[in-house]
Amino acid sequence: MVAPLFIAGFFIDKRQLLNRNFFNQNIGSFKLGNIISAAVFIPMGLFIIYLTFAGRLNMDISRHYAGYLQNTAATVEQKFNSWLSPASADQPPATRTAQSGDVAVTVTFESGKFNVALDTHSVDLSAFDFSASVKLKTAGSELSTASVTPVSDAAHHRSAILTFPSVAGPFTIIISDLVDTSPVSLFFERR
């Protein structure tokens, strides 16, 4: 998306079409560069103000995308770090996080067990069923939990330790039935 702008900028700069002399031209008592900046930034500012007051630009809309970007960035960082330092026998537990609406999801995988934590300040999580809503998906199948050990049953902070039948290779933990949003998928590589 940005590449065409860079390419156009390169050709404009190469031909010296928009150089210092161009932007320093006086149009009345104003510089041309200032007029161009005002023509771009003032309408954009007014558009953002309109979206805010019209209710189309708010945290509820952007929270989902921010959580998705944060989870993607964490996955990219983990992949990059795994390339830099190969896995060792004393490797710390693998932790993945995600956001589903107002619920923060944290899954830690260690020694074949999963510590699944759900945290929120605005949703009642007391009806959430770990055994029915958490699945492990491999390349060939989707597995249900073998055992669930509750750690915390509070309405806003729920956690449990889950075990699944043994699997080989990479897998994904899928958590559904969270606050009427799409399921959360967290990718793990078995080491």
Phi, psi and omega in degrees: 000323182273338184304315179300326177294318178296317181295314178298318178298321179298312182292322178296317180292321182298321181271001179057036179288317181244082180252185182303319180298322180297311184286337181272003178297139178271132172238102189066232179260012181247153173275144181300320179301321179292323179294317179296316179300315180296322181294333180269308191281326179295311177298323179295318177298316178296323178295318179295319177298317178301312181299322180295310182288333178281354179081014181263353180230097180213174184292329181298323180286317187276344183299318180300314182292323178295318178296318178297315179296320180295317179295319178296316179297320178295320178295317178297317180297318179295319177298314181298316179294326179291331176287325182285321181231113181297154182295141177241171182292332182266026185295138179293166181298150179273128180237134176234145179231155177203168178237131176233099186063238179264010183254124175270129183247128176231127178235124178245127180253121179209129177053042176079003179242152180243124172263109182255121180239134177239124182231137178203166175236003185226356184236143176273114183261007186296337180272356183292129181251108182299317185293329181271335189255351181247124180233156175246123183247128175249184180300329186248345186206171176236122186251144174270168182292142176275322177208151178229124176244107181296140176250316179218129180248021179295154183292333182249349180222095181252142173207155180204157175256124184244145171237151178232161172303148183297137178228157177250148176084185182290154180211167180233133173269127180244124180244118182246179178063034176256109169050044175054035176240174180293155181299152177266131178242126180235122186269135176230149172249127178284134182250000000 
